[in-house]
């Protein structure tokens, strides 16, 4: 017997991608039908993998998350993502789904079933039928935010990223969550978002913040954002965009600040920064992102600024692979040979660059100037 089935029409039709589709999901674990909404990027492709964003309180949060996902994805500030939202407002389902025992702090029987519904039915269905990347994000608010923390209490966290908005924390969560974040041996992003106004468990949340901030781990990326002008209703709108900025900062092009504070100040080879950045993206997202032209130019500028000409050779290979019709790869390689003291190789390489398309600030005149200078100096 299948553990889960879909009613109404299937969401596999290609012409539905890019649209929000609401379905009824019949859960074996919950022994009930649940309203679930899905968003797929308009250009969904079988050749790509997509991070999965799981949103509780979908009646409040789903549209906000989808809107941010669209805007950030369109402007290359994050990868395009699949978003799934579970509706919980009818009959106050959110409180039943996410309720916890006041003494132990653990989910009630219904909460445990809801946990299994997410982890063993809904998400596995999407992983089986769509190109879901390894990277998964949880978004919750109030009581549903607290529920996300239970996914930390496995040998390996089910989610890579948590957006915890003004949580109603269960018993002892202020100490349990920091302990788990400290113990888990994996890269995690944890966003704790809070309004400034006083709430019933504000002090408990602030205690948790203090404990998490004290954790010193390279693999834990913790963000605490508190908003002076937000209240308990508006905090979700305030916080989600900032959380996306925090989590997907690595996906954005290298900024001038990043160039100055991280690339120029590092003792490592300049190209290593680019290599490690894109290796990390691939590990988290499950696919190799094309290197941004902006990032190539930032690394090139760093090579010249730091006289790290050895980094020009691997940078040139990246350019030849990903921008093969442009002169960029051979031009950088020509400069590498020039600095290496091999003018004959440099001359031939600049000639190859001259025959290809101009890109960014690199022009055929620049290649020709290099060729003419080598002719004058060495008679080629």
Buried (B, 14 or more C-beta within 10 A) or exposed (E): EEBBEBEEEEBEEEEBBEEBBBBEBBBBBBEEEBBBBBBBBEEBEEEBBBBBBBBBBBBBBBBBBBEBBBEBBEEBBBBBBBBBBBBBEEEEBBBBBBBBEEEEBBBBEBBEBBBBBBBBBBBBBBEEEBBBBBBBBBBBBBBBBBBBBBBBBEEEBBBBBBBBBBBBBBBEBBEBBBBBBBEBEEBBBBBBBBBEBEBEBBEBBBBBBEBBEEBEBEEBBBBBBBBEEBEBEEBBBBBBBBBBBBBBBBBBEBEEEBBEEBBEEEEEBBBBBBBEBBEEBEEBBBBEBEBBBBBBBBBBBBBBEBEBBBBBBBBBBBBBEBBEEBBBBBBBBBBBBBBBEEBEBBBBBBBBBBEBEBBEEBBBEBBBEBBEBBEEEEEE
